[in-house]
Amino acid sequence: MPRYLVTLSDGTSSEKSFESDFHAINETHRPHAPRRGIAQIDRYGNDGTLAPVWPSPTTEPS
């Protein structure tokens, strides 16, 4: 199961496992106490690098 780094708007973060990017976004975007909303979700790759999941990276047309 893929591992994710979930960062809150107050700067705290935690690692969690989810079945997919979709599942990670759905599970983490439930109501939170004020000032503790989700700021960013990144997925760990096999080599330990982080890839942005939410907000999704912007892509510009080539």
Backbone hydrogen bonds, N-H to C=O, Kabsch-Sander energy under -0.5 kcal/mol:
donor,donor_aa,acceptor,acceptor_aa,energy
4,Y,16,K,-3.4
5,L,42,D,-2.9
6,V,4,Y,-0.6
6,V,14,S,-3.0
7,T,5,L,-0.6
7,T,40,Q,-2.8
8,L,12,T,-3.2
9,S,37,G,-3.3
11,G,8,L,-2.1
14,S,6,V,-2.0
16,K,4,Y,-2.4
18,F,2,P,-1.9
24,A,20,S,-2.3
25,I,21,D,-2.4
26,N,22,F,-2.5
27,E,23,H,-2.7
28,T,24,A,-1.7
29,H,25,I,-1.4
36,R,33,A,-1.7
39,A,7,T,-2.7
40,Q,7,T,-1.9
41,I,54,W,-3.1
42,D,5,L,-2.2
43,R,51,A,-2.9
44,Y,3,R,-2.6
45,G,49,T,-3.1
48,G,45,G,-1.8
51,A,43,R,-2.4
53,V,41,I,-2.9
54,W,41,I,-1.9
